[in-house]
Amino acid sequence: MALQFTDANFEKDVLESDIPVLVDFYADWCGPCKMVAPIVAELADEYEGVFKIGKINVDENQETAQKYRVMSIPTLIIFKNGAAVETVVGAVPKKSLLDKLESHK
């Protein structure tokens, strides 16, 4: 199951993570976000222990969304060793996300 990130836990759970993290920046009203949500949930189960995978609601956590210049949603960012290393904007197929994750294992 995908984790829920917030402004309050982002530094500890994402930036200080000892494994890579995929963060899905989304909003409840966003159609393409709803298309990506089941893919993110599947990846969270498939990559448990290899990646932390979770979501952050941009409406409720504007500070983090602004910090990473999230202008369009969904935006998915892979973090490794506290740094954003890959960004994907828009609804993309599962295969695309799998390829990105595999390249940052």
Buried (B, 14 or more C-beta within 10 A) or exposed (E): EBBEBBBEBBEEBBEEBEEBBBBBBBBEEBEBBBBBBEBBBBBBEEBEEEBBBBBBBBEEBEEBBEEBEBEEBBBBBBBBEEEBEBBBBEBBEBEBBBEBBEEBE
